[in-house]
Amino acid sequence: MKINLSLLFLIIFTSVGHTQVMSSSMDKLPDYQFRAIAEIGFLGVAAHRIQLGQNTTSFDYVKQGGQSTLFPTSRLSLEVDWKSRNTLVLLYQPLRLETEVVTREDILIDDVLFAEGTNLNLLYNFPFYRLSYLRHLRIKNDKVSLAIGGTLQIRNTTISFESANGEQRKITRNVGPVPALKIRGSYQQSQVLSIQLEVDGMYAPVSYLNGSDNEIIGSILDASLRQTLAINEVFDAFLNLRYLGGGAVGTSDDTSEVSDGFTENWLNTYTVTTGFALEF
């Protein structure tokens, strides 16, 4: 069943705006409050497969592409709260996985054949930019907060397979919007400790979103659990556990990147990071 995400967002925002459950804690916030957040740590790939073109190799990045190690990761965001119940989030997440392997078998990537024994350089570069809006619900429990809203993510993808001698190469690039729903909740454990759950997610026919006649199914899920320690009134430190994954499968009309238009790409990662939040 096709999902109209714009209508879904409108229903959510309308219902949230008419929530009548009261909370005294939310009304104590200033009219405007800014928050800068940075985190750094490592990323592990739980599973990652890609296939470019029909009847080609379904390439396993973990088993065949050297992604069985840990990679450095970081994330930067800027948030602004206004009128107690609204939050705007601007986020940048780099995601660059670069490896070198020697192929143990013939690998066909679209129309390029990398023979067994090829020294292969691999790049999977998927940084994204995300703009999110959250509307805070008013809840009677002062220790609990809950917000719901929407996200617009811009993917900026470069995927390359290249032999070390430069004689064989396959590169695909893609830029496009990805809408999603967003939920954020927190629980104040004590005066200095709190725990936060945040989820951005979407599963929908991509063709319905971009107007194509060809069916392409896409999904994203960014879910994190964060333990926060308040150092003082403006500075927090935290430890964050995150699942980040998603992908798409289907055939597009654009055959400039893949000869027959077919692509299947699914990525599942986990991250462990530490960071800080500064309010001003």
C-alpha positions in Angstrom: 0.0 0.0 0.0 1.4 3.4 -1.0 1.9 5.9 1.8 1.3 9.6 1.4 4.0 10.9 3.8 3.0 14.6 3.5 -0.5 13.7 4.6 0.9 11.6 7.5 3.1 14.5 8.6 0.1 16.9 8.5 -2.1 14.5 10.6 0.7 14.1 13.2 1.4 17.9 13.5 -2.4 18.7 13.7 -3.0 16.0 16.4 0.0 17.1 18.4 -1.0 20.7 18.2 -4.3 19.9 19.8 -2.9 17.8 22.7 -4.3 19.1 25.9 -2.3 17.2 28.5 -0.5 19.7 30.7 3.1 19.8 31.9 4.7 22.4 34.1 8.3 21.6 33.1 8.0 22.6 29.4 6.7 26.0 30.2 9.8 26.9 32.1 12.0 26.9 29.0 13.1 30.3 27.6 11.6 31.6 24.4 14.7 30.6 22.4 17.4 28.2 23.4 20.3 27.0 21.2 22.2 23.7 21.6 25.4 22.6 19.8 26.1 18.9 19.9 29.2 16.9 18.8 30.0 13.2 19.1 32.9 11.0 18.1 33.5 7.3 18.2 33.6 4.1 16.1 31.2 2.5 13.6 30.9 -1.2 12.8 29.2 -2.8 9.8 26.8 -5.6 10.8 25.8 -6.3 7.2 26.2 -4.6 3.9 25.3 -5.9 0.4 25.1 -4.2 -3.0 24.1 -5.3 -6.5 24.4 -3.0 -9.5 22.6 -4.4 -12.5 20.5 -7.5 -13.0 22.2 -10.9 -13.2 25.4 -9.5 -11.6 27.3 -10.1 -8.3 25.5 -9.5 -5.1 28.6 -8.1 -3.4 29.0 -8.6 0.4 31.1 -5.7 1.7 31.7 -7.5 5.0 32.9 -10.9 3.7 34.3 -9.7 0.3 35.0 -6.0 0.7 37.0 -5.6 3.9 34.3 -3.9 6.0 34.7 -6.3 8.9 36.8 -3.7 10.8 35.8 -0.7 12.8 35.7 2.8 11.2 35.9 6.2 12.9 32.7 8.2 12.9 31.5 11.6 14.1 28.3 13.6 14.0 27.5 17.3 14.4 24.2 19.0 15.0 22.7 22.4 16.0 19.3 22.6 17.7 17.0 25.5 18.6 14.0 25.4 20.9 11.4 28.1 20.7 8.1 28.9 22.4 8.6 25.9 24.8 7.3 23.2 22.5 9.1 23.5 19.2 12.6 22.2 18.2 14.4 22.5 14.9 17.4 20.2 14.3 20.1 20.7 11.6 22.5 17.7 11.5 25.5 16.5 9.4 26.6 12.9 9.5 29.7 11.8 7.5 29.8 8.1 6.5 32.9 7.1 4.6 33.9 3.4 4.3 37.1 3.0 2.3 38.8 -0.4 2.0 41.3 -2.4 -0.2 41.0 -6.1 -0.9 42.2 -8.8 -3.3 39.2 -10.5 -5.0 38.9 -14.3 -4.4 36.6 -14.8 -7.3 35.3 -13.0 -10.4 33.1 -10.1 -9.5 30.7 -8.5 -11.9 29.6 -5.0 -11.0 27.1 -3.7 -13.5 29.0 -4.1 -16.8 32.5 -4.2 -15.3 34.2 -7.6 -14.6 36.9 -7.7 -11.9 38.7 -11.0 -12.3 39.8 -13.2 -9.4 43.0 -11.9 -7.9 42.4 -8.2 -8.7 43.6 -5.6 -6.2 40.4 -3.8 -5.6 39.9 -0.3 -4.1 36.5 0.2 -2.6 34.7 3.4 -1.6 31.3 3.7 0.0 30.7 7.3 0.8 27.3 8.2 2.1 27.3 11.5 4.1 23.9 13.0 4.7 22.4 16.3 5.8 19.2 16.3 7.8 16.7 19.0 8.8 14.1 17.9 11.5 11.2 19.5 13.2 9.8 18.3 16.6 6.7 19.3 18.4 6.8 18.5 22.2 3.7 17.0 23.7 2.6 18.3 27.1 2.8 15.5 29.7 1.9 15.6 33.4 5.0 13.7 34.5 7.8 16.3 34.9 10.5 13.5 34.5 9.2 12.5 31.1 9.3 14.3 27.8 8.1 13.2 24.4 8.3 14.9 21.0 7.1 13.9 17.5 7.7 15.3 14.1 9.3 14.9 10.7 12.7 14.8 9.0 14.0 15.7 5.5 17.3 14.0 4.8 19.5 14.7 1.8 21.6 11.7 0.7 24.8 12.4 -1.2 26.2 9.0 -2.3 29.4 8.0 -4.1 30.1 4.3 -4.6 33.1 3.1 -6.5 34.9 -0.1 -7.4 38.3 0.4 -8.9 41.2 -1.8 -9.7 44.6 -0.7 -8.2 46.1 -0.3 -11.7 43.2 2.0 -12.7 42.3 -0.1 -15.7 38.8 -1.1 -14.5 36.4 1.2 -12.7 32.7 1.5 -11.8 31.5 4.6 -10.1 27.9 5.6 -9.2 26.7 8.9 -7.7 23.3 9.9 -6.4 21.8 12.9 -4.6 18.2 13.0 -3.4 15.7 13.8 -0.7 14.6 11.2 1.9 11.6 12.1 4.2 11.1 10.3 7.5 9.2 10.4 10.7 11.0 11.5 13.9 10.3 10.7 17.6 12.3 11.8 20.6 11.7 10.9 24.2 13.7 11.3 27.5 13.5 10.3 31.1 15.1 12.3 33.9 16.7 9.7 36.2 18.1 12.2 38.7 19.2 15.9 38.9 22.3 15.1 36.8 21.4 11.9 34.9 18.9 11.4 32.0 18.4 8.9 29.3 17.1 9.7 25.8 15.7 7.6 22.9 15.6 9.1 19.4 14.3 7.5 16.2 14.2 8.7 12.6 12.6 6.2 10.2 10.8 5.6 6.9 9.8 2.6 4.8 8.0 3.5 1.6 7.9 3.2 -2.2 10.5 5.7 -3.4 8.8 5.9 -6.8 5.7 7.3 -5.1 7.8 10.1 -3.6 9.7 11.1 -6.7 6.9 10.5 -9.3 8.5 7.6 -11.1 6.5 4.9 -12.8 9.0 2.2 -11.6 8.6 0.7 -8.2 11.6 1.3 -5.9 11.3 0.4 -2.2 13.5 2.4 0.2 13.9 2.6 3.9 16.0 4.3 6.6 16.3 3.8 10.4 18.4 5.8 12.7 17.7 4.8 16.3 19.8 5.8 19.3 19.9 5.4 23.1 21.8 8.1 25.0 22.9 8.3 28.6 23.6 11.9 29.6 25.4 13.5 32.5 24.8 17.1 33.3 28.1 18.7 34.1 26.6 22.1 34.8 23.6 24.2 33.7 24.9 24.6 30.1 27.2 21.6 29.5 26.2 17.9 29.2 28.4 14.9 28.4 26.9 11.7 27.0 27.5 8.1 25.8 25.5 7.1 22.7 24.6 3.7 21.2 23.2 3.9 17.7 21.8 1.7 14.9 22.0 3.3 11.5 20.8 1.5 8.4 18.6 1.3 5.4 18.7 1.0 1.6 16.7 0.5 -1.5 15.9 -2.0 -4.2 14.3 -1.5 -7.6 14.8 -0.4 -11.2 15.0 3.3 -12.1 14.6 5.1 -15.4 18.1 6.5 -15.1 20.5 4.2 -16.8 23.5 6.6 -16.8 24.7 5.1 -13.5 23.7 1.5 -13.9 23.3 0.1 -17.4 19.9 -1.5 -16.9 18.8 0.7 -14.0 18.6 -2.0 -11.3 20.1 -1.4 -7.9 19.9 -3.2 -4.6 21.7 -1.7 -1.6 21.2 -2.6 2.1 23.4 -1.3 4.9 23.2 -2.1 8.6 25.7 -0.4 11.0 26.1 0.2 14.7 28.0 3.1 16.4 29.4 3.7 19.9 30.2 7.4 20.5 30.8 9.9 23.3 30.2 13.6 23.0 28.9 16.8 24.6 26.0 19.2 24.3 26.5 23.0 24.9 23.4 25.2 25.5 23.6 28.9 24.9 
